[in-house]
Amino acid sequence: MQLEVLILGKVKDLTNKRFGRLEVIRREKNENYRATWLCKCDCGNKKIISSTHLISGLTKSCGCLGKENRTKSRAKHHKTNTKLYYVWKGMKQRCYNPNNKYYYNYGGRGITICDKWKDDFEEFYKWSVKNGYVENALHKSCTIDRINNDGNYEPSNCRWVDMKIQSNNRRKRKNV
């Protein structure tokens, strides 16, 4: 990494140098006597940036790079408003959120979600589609069911069934 060099009051010329997506066009006059540069970004925008920000790598674009990165991180799979996504979130809530009203029946009993699904909706989605999940199924005709009610949410212990099968696969409750 280069450092800005002041030699006898002169700033190193950065004209035509590249920093990330930015190409320096020319030095700009600045009231604070700090070296600033007019830069053109690969996306076409122009922006005035200080030598310090360019040389240190603090600024790599006009702002478009950060915007792209934020967009990518927010929408990995574009399925956040689907029924299946809410099923996955519900599983996680029941297993890991003590404030969830059903936690005592799931996480409170030690039920967890396999590592493959826990933090990766895409893996859960792929398994679901291959194993009988129907996106447009009628309400309560395609629900996730754990075959062994004392087992975890994992591919070998889950299936997609209707509410009739689901209700017949409940653990025995003690009468109080």
N, C-alpha and C positions, 0 to 999 in steps of 0.2 A: 504494500500500500504506500503510495507516495504521500509526502507531506507538503503542504503549501510552503514554498520557499520565498522568503523576503530577502532580496539581495539589494542593499542600498536603497530601500524603500520601494522596490519594484516587486510586483507579484508575478509569479511564474505564469507564462502565457498558456492558457488551456484551449485556445482556439483550435477547432477541428479534432479535439480529443473526444474519446467516447467513454461514458460512465453509465454502465447498465444500458438502458434504452435511450439514453440521452446523448446527443452530439452537441458540443459547444459551438455556437455560431460566432459570438463576439462578446467582449467585455462590456458591461453596462455601467453607466455612471451611477454612483450611489451616494446619498447624502451622509451616510455614516462612515464613509471612507473605507468600507469593507469591499473586498473584491466580490462582485456578483457577475454572473454570466447569463446571457440569453442562450437558452438551449432549445433544441428541437427534439421532441420525443419521436420514437418510431411510429406512434399512432398519429402523428401529424401536429399535435398541439405544441405550442411554444410556451416556455416558462422561464422566469428569471430565478436563478438559484445561486447560493453563495458557494465560494470555493471550498469552504470547510465541508459543506454538505455533499458536494460532488466527490471530493477526494477521499473523505471518510467512508463513502458508500451509504451514507444515511439517506440520500435521495438517489433513486435509480430510475425514476420515470416522472412523468408529469402528475402522477396520481393514478394512472390507469392500471398499473401493475397491482397496487393494493386493492383496487376495486375488483379486478379479476380474481385475485386470491380469495377475497371475502365471498364473492359469488360462488366459487368452487367449493369452499368449505361449508357453505350453508345448504347447498342442494347436491348431495352426492348421488341420490338415486331418484329424485323427483317423484317420490311416492308417499310423501308425508301426509297427504290428505286422503289416503285410501283406507278402506275398511281394515285391510290386513295390517297396516301400520298401527292402527289403534288397538288391534288385538295384541300385537307385539308390545306396545307401550303398556297395555293393561297387565300383561304377564309380568313385566318388569316391576310395575307398581305393586302388584300382589306379593311378589317375592322379595322385594328389597326396600319398600317404603313402609316403615312401621306406622305411619299416619294413615295408610290406606285401610279402609274399614274391613277388607278381607285379608289383610296381612296375617292375622292369627291362624287362618286356615292354610296359608301357603308358607311365606317366609318364616312365620312364627313356628311352624312345624319342621323347618329345615329344608323346605322345597326351594330349589334354585333353578337357574337356567344355565344350560351348558355354555362353556366359554365360546363356542363357535357362534352361538346366537346372541348371547348377552349384549355384546357391544357392536354387533354387525347385523343390522336389519336386512341387508342384501342377502346374507347367507340364509336367514330365516325365510325370506321371500322365495329364494330358489328352492329350498326344501319344500315349502308349502305348495308351490305350483306343481312340483313333481309328485306330490303325495296327496292329491285330491282336493286342494283348496280351489273353490270356485268364487271368483270376485263378485259376480252378479247373482249369487244364490239368494233365495228368499231368506228373510230375517229368521235367524236361529236354525237354519237348515244346514249350515256349514260352520261348526264351532270346533275350537281346538280342545282335544280331550287327552288326558294322560291315561294311558292304559293301566298302569299301576299307580293308584292314587297316592301312594307313599313315595313314588319316584319323582325325579326331576323332569323339567321340561328339556327334552333332548330328542333327537331324531328317532332313536330306538324305542322311546316311550310315548310318543305322541302320534295322533291321527286326527283327521278331520271327519267329524260325524254330525248328525243332527241332534236336536235336543232330547229326543226319545232315548237314543243310545247313551247320550251324555248323562241323563238322569238315572239310568239303570247302572251306571258305573260310579256310583258315589260310595264313599266309605261309610261304614256302619256308624250310626250315631247312638250315643247312650241316651235312654229316656231319663229325664230328670223328674 
